[in-house]
């Protein structure tokens, strides 16, 4: 019976070790979670800070439109160039494309599916000439 007593003691010791390891793992997971929460909070505050700086800058540029101080004249000029470029790109984006090829759909002679490819995407047969 001494063997069973010894096995019981070893099993209990192993159980205690498992509990200790699980406790350490849980503590590390909690620490990692706390660290992640802090990092997310920092990023959120940085975004808020950038948003507020942006609002101050937009106000400044609109308030002193004609009489910009020399210290920020280059920055305001760069902002104006960017605004003009954005307007130009938006205008270009709104223009219809010229010379764009139209996709002619062909009908599959086997299954009747429509596609612009050489082979039917449904059955794999060569597409018709329609």
KOLKOL-193872 format. One record per residue (C-alpha): x, y, z; residue in one letter. Coordinates in steps of 0.05 Angstrom, whole numbers, padded with zeros to 5 digits, always signed. Layout:
<atoms>
XYZa/...
</atoms>
This chain:
<atoms>
+00000+00000+00000x/+00060+00045+00007x/+00064+00048-00069x/-00007+00076-00073x/+00008+00127-00019x/+00071+00148-00056x/+00032+00153-00123x/-00022+00195-00088x/+00030+00243-00060x/+00064+00249-00129x/-00004+00262-00162x/-00020+00315-00111x/+00048+00347-00121x/+00037+00346-00196x/-00031+00377-00187x/-00001+00433-00145x/+00051+00446-00199x/-00003+00450-00252x/-00041+00500-00209x/+00022+00541-00201x/+00036+00540-00275x/-00036+00559-00291x/-00032+00616-00241x/+00031+00643-00273x/+00001+00637-00343x/-00062+00673-00320x/-00020+00729-00289x/+00021+00737-00353x/-00043+00739-00394x/-00072+00793-00348x/-00007+00833-00354x/-00008+00827-00430x/-00081+00848-00432x/-00066+00908-00387x/-00008+00928-00431x/-00051+00923-00494x/-00105+00965-00462x/-00054+01019-00444x/-00026+01019-00515x/-00096+01026-00545x/-00111+01084-00498x/-00046+01118-00518x/-00062+01111-00592x/-00132+01139-00580x/-00104+01199-00543x/-00053+01211-00598x/-00109+01211-00650x/-00148+01260-00608x/-00086+01304-00602x/-00075+01303-00677x/-00148+01319-00689x/-00143+01379-00644x/-00078+01403-00675x/-00111+01396-00744x/-00171+01437-00721x/-00124+01492-00695x/-00086+01491-00761x/-00149+01494-00803x/-00175+01552-00761x/-00109+01589-00767x/-00105+01582-00842x/-00177+01605-00852x/-00170+01662-00802x/-00105+01691-00830x/-00117+01673-00903x/-00088+01737-00933x/-00038+01756-00879x/+00000+01693-00862x/+00061+01703-00818x/+00128+01688-00850x/+00141+01631-00801x/+00085+01589-00830x/+00080+01617-00901x/+00113+01555-00932x/+00067+01508-00895x/+00005+01547-00915x/+00030+01548-00987x/+00038+01472-00986x/-00032+01465-00958x/-00060+01508-01015x/-00022+01467-01066x/-00050+01403-01036x/-00121+01431-01037x/-00113+01450-01110x/-00086+01381-01127x/-00144+01347-01091x/-00194+01390-01130x/-00158+01372-01195x/-00158+01298-01179x/-00232+01299-01160x/-00248+01334-01225x/-00209+01282-01264x/-00244+01227-01226x/-00312+01254-01245x/-00296+01258-01320x/-00319+01198-01360x/-00264+01154-01387x/-00253+01159-01461x/-00229+01102-01504x/-00251+01050-01453x/-00265+00985-01486x/-00334+00957-01475x/-00337+00885-01453x/-00378+00845-01502x/-00412+00787-01468x/-00416+00722-01507x/-00466+00667-01496x/-00441+00597-01482x/-00468+00549-01536x/-00471+00492-01486x/-00503+00520-01423x/-00524+00590-01443x/-00483+00628-01391x/-00459+00698-01410x/-00385+00717-01403x/-00331+00759-01437x/-00279+00704-01432x/-00257+00653-01484x/-00284+00595-01442x/-00349+00589-01403x/-00338+00600-01329x/-00395+00551-01314x/-00383+00490-01358x/-00314+00504-01389x/-00337+00500-01461x/-00308+00548-01513x/-00351+00610-01517x/-00393+00628-01578x/-00381+00688-01622x/-00444+00728-01601x/
</atoms>
